C-alpha cells in the first residue's frame, strides 16, 4: 500500500466521524433525575413512618430504605418506631431484616425483640421464615467463634434422637456452650434439622442470657426445667441445690404475668353485689362482743352455793373463742370481696338448678415476685397485682365456642407441645381459688400446653364437709362427660388429669367408667386422694390404669385433713400413708411425707417445690420414678413405692 493510498482512507475515516451527530449536554444522562425517581424521599424535608412502609413495599427501594431514611422519621413515638422495626424483622426479604436488625441493635433492642419473635419464626417448617430470622440474627454484634466445633456438631446430631429424654439432656449441654453455640445453631436452621422447635428454644435461651433485659412474656416450647432455687434461675445438672427452694423463675420485674385458664363448672351463676362498709363492720363488732363476753366470763366468780362444773367452765370460753375466729374470718372474706379486682360472671357454692355446665376462660395475673408453690393473697388490704395472685376477669363462653377456643389455642402451639391438663380441685375450694390455683400450677410447672379446670360446687367452708361429699358424688357424672368432651373435641396430642383430695374421688370413679375407651389420657395424677382405700384398690384402680399411660398417686402420713376424713368416713383413705402407703401394680405411689407442707398438710401438690419439680418432669417427659431420681422403698419382691429426695446439698436437682 502506498502513502498516497493511505491518505484517502484517513480522510474518509475523518469524514465518517464528522458525519456522526455530536452529543450535547442535554443528551447526557440526568443522574439527579434518575436518583430522585428511584428515591423520592431524598428530596423531602420530613419523612413519616408511612413513607418508610411504602418504601419497604417497593422492590427498587426496600434494599436501603431503612438504612437511608429511618433516622429522618419525625413526629413518631418510640413505640411506633419499634413496631415498624418489628414488622420489618418479620419481612420475607433478608435485606429488610438486615436493615431492621442494624437499627434495633443501635437502640439496644435487638436481643429482647429476637427473643420474643424467634419462636414464631423458627417453630415453623417454612424455610423463608427461618431464613428471615437467621438474617436478623446475623446482625447481632456478638463475639463468637466463626464456625461450630466438632463437639457442637456431634451434639446437634445427637439432639435429633427420637427419644425426648435424650434430646432434652443434649439440649442442656448445648445451652452450656452459651454464645459459642450460636454458629452451629444458625447452620442447623439452614438445613432440615428434625428438632427445629427445640433448637429455637435453645437459641432463644442463649439470647436471653446475653440480654440486659431478660424477659419471658410468652410461653415457649421448652425442655423440662428444674424449679428454680434460691440462688439461681436454673440448677444445672449435677449442681448443688439449696434447701427450701422458694424463688420464682425469671420474669419482667415491672409487671405481672397473665395466665389464661379455661374452665367448666356446674356451679350456679350468681350476681353478688359488692358489700357495703356498714355490712362489713358488723363482723369485727361481733368479734369484739365475743371477746368482751369471754373476758367477763373468765373473770367472774361463781356465786355462793353454786359449784363451777369443771369441763363446762371451759366449754363456754372455747365456744366464744371459736365465735371470734369465725367472725374475723368472715370479716377478712368480706373485705377481700369488697376490694377484689376481678370482673365478669360469678359462680356460687351451690349447683346449677338446671344442671347446666358453664364454660369460659379466666385471666389470672401472677406477681413478679411470686414464690414458687404459693398463691399469694392479701391478709386484710386490697388486691395488688404486684404482690398477689389476682383473678382479673372471668368470661363466659357457649359450649361450642369454648371447645373452638381450645382447639385454636392448641393449634397455635408447637407440634410437640399440643397438650393440656385438667385440674379438679378438692374440698373447701370456691371457684375463684380454683382458678388461681390452676394458674399457679401452670405457671410454676412452666407447662407449655393449655391449663383447664373443672370446678364442682364445693361450699368452700370447713364445716360443710358432708355437703361437699354430697355435691362431689352428684358431680361425678358431669366430670365424666367433661373429661370425655375434652378427649374428643380439643384435638390435643396429650391430655393430663390432675385431681386433688375429694375431687380425686369423683374423678377416679368417672375415669374408671371410661376404661373401655382405652388410653385416652397421658398422665393421671392423684394428689392426696380422699377416697376409700379398699374401694380404690379393688374397684377403681384396675379400670383407672387402663385409661392412661401412667398413673401416679401422691400420699402423705402428715395429712391432717385426710386423717379427719378417715374418722368421718370410718375408713382409711388412699392418700393417707400414716398406716402405710397404698402400693398397687400399674400405679406409681410417691410418699411426700418428708416435705414441707401447709398447716393441714393437704395442699402439698401445689406448694412443695420438690413435688412440683417431679410433676413437671412427669408431664413433660412421662419418665418412670427411677428415671426421675425418686428413692425406692420396697414393700415385697414385686412391689415398691417411692419418696421424694429432699433438696439438700447431697441431693442435686437435675434440669
Beta strands, then each sheet from edge to edge (+ up, - down):
strand 1: 257-265
strand 2: 267-270
strand 3: 343-344
strand 4: 346-351
strand 5: 358-366
strand 6: 390-397
strand 7: 419-424
strand 8: 450-455
strand 9: 494-500
strand 10: 521-527
strand 11: 548-555
strand 12: 588-591
strand 13: 631-634
strand 14: 640-643
sheet 1: 3+ 6+ 5- 1+ 8+ 7+ 9+ 10+ 11+ 12+ 14+ 13-
sheet 2: 2+ 4-
end
